[in-house]
Amino acid sequence: MYVPKSIFVIATVLAGTVNLVISLVPLALIMLVLGHPFSPALAFLPVPVLLATLFSLGISLALAPLCVMFADIVQIYQAALTAWMYLTPVIYPLSALPDHYKRLILLNPMTHLVEAFRTPIYQGTIPSEHVLIASTVVSVASFALGWIIFERYSDRIAYYV
């Protein structure tokens, strides 16, 4: 029976997305306990979830054949991912940075995705057009590039397994 090679990558990313959606339940409970208001903007959260899923799928599709061909890619990716997390305003708000660092951090594609999540939760508003456009472009570009790389190198996977 034929199974598309990409289904394994897609299943892994979708499992992570389900985990993300489930983790929104404790977030809602924490918001309730702390008395944080539930705004109508929270109904916008599926959009950043979809964009983050698309972005993750693109990165995963690009790295899947490379990880099979080169065993060291996994360790390099784990180290790079840790550094990338600290260069993304996850724990600290973007407004806490000086202007010259803020411009540099805005080049990080994850900054816009994090802001798309943060704005409806903390400010109770829909993210700005700039954030939405940037995160959409980054997510679609990541997916397209990942798909191209996966399609180009996926035929070689069988030789390396």
TAHU-V253281 format. One record per backbone hydrogen bond with DSSP energy under -1.0 kcal/mol. CO is the residue of the C=O (numbers start at 1). NH is the residue of the N-H. E is the energy in kcal/mol with one decimal. If there is no record, write none. Layout:
BEGIN
[[CO NH E] [CO NH E]]
END
This chain:
BEGIN
[[4 7 -1.4] [6 10 -2.7] [7 11 -2.5] [8 12 -1.7] [9 13 -2.3] [10 14 -2.7] [11 15 -1.9] [12 16 -1.7] [13 17 -2.0] [14 18 -2.4] [15 19 -1.9] [16 20 -2.1] [17 21 -2.5] [18 22 -2.6] [19 23 -2.0] [22 25 -1.4] [23 27 -1.2] [24 28 -2.2] [25 29 -2.1] [26 30 -2.6] [27 31 -2.5] [28 32 -2.2] [29 33 -2.7] [30 34 -2.5] [31 36 -2.3] [39 42 -1.7] [40 43 -1.7] [41 44 -2.0] [42 45 -1.5] [44 47 -1.9] [45 49 -1.9] [46 50 -2.4] [47 51 -2.6] [48 52 -2.7] [49 53 -2.2] [50 54 -2.4] [51 55 -2.5] [52 56 -2.7] [53 57 -2.5] [54 58 -2.0] [55 59 -2.2] [56 60 -2.8] [57 61 -2.8] [58 62 -2.0] [59 63 -2.2] [60 64 -2.2] [63 67 -2.9] [64 68 -1.4] [65 69 -2.1] [66 70 -2.9] [70 73 -1.4] [72 76 -2.3] [73 77 -2.9] [74 78 -2.2] [75 79 -2.1] [76 80 -2.6] [77 81 -2.8] [78 82 -1.7] [79 83 -2.0] [80 84 -2.7] [81 85 -2.0] [82 86 -1.6] [83 87 -1.3] [85 88 -1.1] [88 90 -2.5] [93 96 -1.6] [94 97 -1.4] [98 102 -2.4] [99 103 -1.9] [101 105 -2.8] [102 106 -2.0] [104 107 -1.2] [105 108 -1.6] [108 111 -1.1] [109 113 -1.0] [110 114 -2.7] [111 115 -2.2] [112 116 -1.8] [113 117 -1.3] [114 118 -2.9] [115 119 -2.4] [117 121 -1.1] [118 122 -3.2] [119 123 -1.2] [119 124 -1.1] [119 125 -1.2] [128 132 -2.3] [129 133 -3.1] [130 134 -2.6] [131 135 -2.6] [132 136 -2.1] [133 137 -2.8] [134 138 -2.5] [135 139 -2.2] [136 140 -2.7] [137 141 -2.6] [138 142 -2.4] [139 143 -2.4] [140 144 -2.8] [141 145 -2.7] [142 146 -2.7] [143 147 -2.6] [144 148 -2.2] [145 149 -2.5] [146 150 -2.7] [147 151 -2.7] [148 152 -2.0] [149 153 -2.1] [150 154 -2.1] [153 156 -1.3] [157 160 -1.3] [157 161 -1.0]]
END
